[in-house]
Every structure is written in C-alpha cells, then in structure tokens.
Amino acid sequence: MTDLKLTLACWDYDRTRPLIDGRIRPEGIDLDIKVLRPRQTFQRMLEDREFHVSELSLASYAALKGRRDCPFVAVPVALSKIFRHSCIYVRTDAGIKSPADLKGKRVGTSQYSATALVFMRGMLQHDYGIAPGDLHWFMGGLNTFTERPLIPLDLPKNVRLDFLPAGVTLESMFAAGELDALLSIYIPSLFLEGSPRIARLFPNFKEIEQDYYRRTRVFPIMHTVVLREDVYKEHPWTAKSIYQAFCAAKDLAIKGLYDTDALQLSLPWLLDHVEEARRVLGADFWSYGLEPNRPTLTALGSFVHEQGLSPRTVVPDELFAPNVE
C-alpha cells in the first residue's frame, strides 16, 4: 500500500532533525515537512488549519480543549521545554529587587496567552503571591511588529491588558521608562546589547529553576504536537505512528549528546551539562509521554483556568489521543 501523505510543520530542533533529514520515518506515513519558526506555525495552524500535523502551543491547545472548541488531537510529545524564570526582565531604575516589587507595575509581553506567559504568571502567583490582576499588562511587538493574540481573549475583569498601537514596540516603551518589566519569550535586544538599564529579575535563575523543579516536579512544556481532528478521525492509527516517530527522533538526538568522540553541539562542557541534567531531572531528562509529565500538565491545566484562558480546568488525561504510548 502507498504511504499516507501528510504535511508536518515544525521547527529545526535536534529532536526533530532526524525526521527532517529522513533518518526516522513514521510507519505508513510519507511526511512533507515544512520547517517554520513556532510563531509562524502556530498562527497558520490555529487560524487556517493549514497542516495535517504540526507543532503547537500547549497552552493554546489546552485552552481550546477547555472551551470545547478544539479542532486538533494532540500526542504526548513535549517538543519544546524551558524553565522561564530567566525570561523576566526589569528596568534597573524601576525599584524592582524581588518578585513582590512587581505588584502594581507596568509589564509588557508580546503574547499574553503564550505557554511561556502562562507558566511565568502561574509561578509568580503560586510562589510569590503576585496575581495577574496585580499588574498592568501591555501587549505588542517586542521590537518589530505587533503580534495578534494566538487565540481570542476574554480575560477576567480585574486583568488590565492594553494593546500597543501601530508603530510602538515594547522595547521602545521600556527604554522610555513607560514599562517597568518585560515577561518576554524572546531575549530583548537591550539585554543582548548589554544595556545597564535592563536586568533579569532572577540573576541566579539556574539555581532558582532547579529548586522550582525539585519542589514542584514541573519542567514547563511549551509546545506539543497535534493532528488535525479530521485527519485523526479518518486515520486514527496515524496518532501512534506520529508519536513513535517523534520519540525515536528524540532518543536519537539525546543519545548523540553524550559522546566524547566529537561534541555534537558547540558547547565546551556539553558532557557536564548532560550529567547535571541527569542528576537534577533524572535519566530521561527530556521525557515524552503522559505519566512522566503529569505534574507539568496538571500545573498547566490549572494555570490556564486560573488565568481566564479556559472556563474549566483541563486535566492531563483528556489532553492526548488514547493508546499511542
């Protein structure tokens, strides 16, 4: 039989490269892979359902599931993970020395409903008592275009969110003293340039993030992998095939990191980093599947509901296609 032809949109990670270059092929499927930055993929998938399979924002997916208006079926692939304490930046003259000092401040973000922001707000609320309604939010482009919301927003009445007008950027407002902090998915150019006007809220973010994981067992998942619901309904076997292929690609990438013959990544102490990740996160430090990620998925479902992105809490067991692991 001829393999089923499906389009897949994802970014070029080490854990997707074996799929992109053909070393790993999903059984029964001929993938036409479009390599796109996540922001492009998300907008095109959410607005036009352009691809058969795609990388997708986990928070957007969970919010749509909670609204019972989700045209996708996910598989338990944790394609992108990152702790986000390092992504909170403050103006050094704004008097912000600790998370408590954020209360009442003007905070910019390029995407209010992004998974990164969901986890940052959840962490600030549950660890430091700073609720979303305690801040004045501004949403727009960091230093270029203004981003549209990934999904429609209907936020609680106590959350004040202003959208930047055309031609105004978050970084220009920050530099002018019109914003006190940035909760940013991207590294601000001011920070990259070494400006003394910007600093991380948590300079020792690595220690704080490791402590956060030890306390909560949460390693924040940013992106998952989804199939269009119509594809899944017509070919339900594809979910397992896609999941197994992503697992095989990830395992190949992780195995290559621990090799003293030749370093696979341009990091001088890559081996030490791998060994540290194993000590802190366990042997399967970039786990896929439901059970290894249950604490993270539980937290995400709670945060999405608490922050008004979903009318109910979505529990881990309803997130993914059944019987794929």
VENFEN-V580487 format. One record per run of one state. SS is the DSSP state (A for helix, B for strand, O for the rest). FROM is the first residue (numbers start at 1). TO is the last residue. Records with the same first field share a line. If there is no record, write none. Layout:
SS = FROM-TO ; FROM-TO
//
This chain:
O = 1-3 ; 11-13 ; 21-28 ; 36-37 ; 49-52 ; 67-71 ; 82-84 ; 92-98 ; 103-105 ; 110-114 ; 129-131 ; 135-135 ; 140-159 ; 164-169 ; 176-180 ; 184-188 ; 193-197 ; 201-204 ; 217-220 ; 235-236 ; 258-269 ; 282-290 ; 307-315 ; 319-319 ; 321-325
B = 4-10 ; 29-35 ; 53-57 ; 72-81 ; 88-91 ; 106-109 ; 136-139 ; 160-163 ; 181-183 ; 198-200 ; 221-228 ; 320-320
A = 14-20 ; 38-48 ; 58-66 ; 85-87 ; 99-102 ; 115-128 ; 132-134 ; 170-175 ; 189-192 ; 205-216 ; 229-234 ; 237-257 ; 270-281 ; 291-306 ; 316-318
//
